[in-house]
Amino acid sequence: MKAFVISGGNPLKGEVEVSGAKNVALKAIAAAFLTEDEVEIKNAPFIDDVMAMVEIARKLGADVEVKKDHRIIINSTKVRPVKIPLGMGAKLRASSVFLGSLVSRYKKAVVPNPGGCRIGARPIDRHIDGLRKIGIDVYYNGDGYFRAKADIIKGGEFRFEKNTHTGTETLILASVFCRGKVILENAAEEPEVDDLIRLVNLMGAKVKRTKARTIEIVGVDKLHGTSFEVMPDRNEVVTMAVGAIVTNGRVFVKGAREKDLKIFLRSLNRAGVGYEIKEKGIEFGKKEKESVKPTKVTTNCHPGFMTDWQAPWTLLMTEADGESIVHEAVYEKRFSYVEELAKMGAKISLFNPKVENPKEFYNFNWEDGEKYYHAAKVFGPTKLHNAVVEISDLRAGATLVLAALAAKGTSYLTGIEHIDRGYEDFEKRLRKLGAKIRRIDKEGEL
Ligand code: EPU
């Protein structure tokens, strides 16, 4: 059993360099299958999810080199579009993007129903509807696999009923060789989607945003190899930022870009917490006399307040003087960490705010989420104390680590494999900032 042992109370101080974005690197690996040539992915984070994607790529026959300097070089000349084993695909949700690239290049794909973080039902119905609309046959006969085939991808127009980040990416990968044109309406606008568009265009695709939430893909005959650098991970920036603030420290996050973090920075302004934008990154931390003010935030798709920032924001609000509200509108079940934070002394109650038309308002399918709470009232300020807590998903896990760093006493956190999925050398980098955090691999080692 792996765990973190954390002695809290030390401010995080110094400089940390942000890693490449997980949610781009994963899709870039699948995009490399669109050409026979070599694709070099630079600034890839070496995290378990990326390694799981590399494992799938190798299983499909690709030659994948993982270089020490965060480069992944993929050559898919010898790829056979075999079935991706259930166990491999079920490890991470992003495996579903292979549906797009395999059917595009090889005319068929057999891809498992995707797994990933346990943060709700997370169906891929919107992806499947879109693939069918552009001329791809997709079947699901209940054995855990989606089977897709198409002799010709004819193209067409498709309107996503609601936002889907990975769904938009899957449709882009599926459309690059279409006969005519694909127009995706109500397509996701997350910067990570733009980074993937940048990659496929570097490979020779013709993909562009024509207006807000509309993407046009003009089919081409062939794509070629390229070298591509993954954008910085804005979720990691937010993790480090909140860590600096709640531990009363000061951290310069090298590589953090203002343009990816606008709403987060605006929310920090509303919370009365300063930051400093510098040439090569952003410095976070409370200045003297600054104290956290309560806020109301609702998560949304880009350019809204990102769902991945919801858990760290809730933690930040435990420091605010008054009552804050954090409303989750993207995922139906993303408050699992609240019970764990409560063990550390946080005063949070879950509730359902009045919403006129929940079916329209929430980004998840309402029938998947009707039975859960969708908002948290946070009563601050509270001084957190140590506890034994269990991590159940990635962003929530990182938040519990930050809570333990801010808390008085020694905490014990299990389920840290969720953190390994998305943060490279998390504890080592935190230790460099002054954190007292130790990883243990066996029970009883405390
Ligand atoms: N949804 C459906 N049907 C679909 C697609 C989505 O009901 O066909 C629902 C989902 O269940 C969810 C919501 O719509 O409730 C949003 O799903 P979306 O498809 O937009 O999210 P995703 O592509 O699965 C990616 C990131 C998430 C990030 C979200 C929002 C990857 C691998 N994951 O998920 O990242 O929170 O977009 O930007 O790219 C993380 O990094 O920890 C993480 C969870």
Residues whose N, C-alpha, C, O or C-beta is under 5 A from the ligand:
A	BS01	EPU	N23 A94 A121 R122 P123 I124 D125 R126 H127 N163 T164 H165 T166 G167 T307 D308 V330 Y331 E332 N363 F364 N365 L394 R395
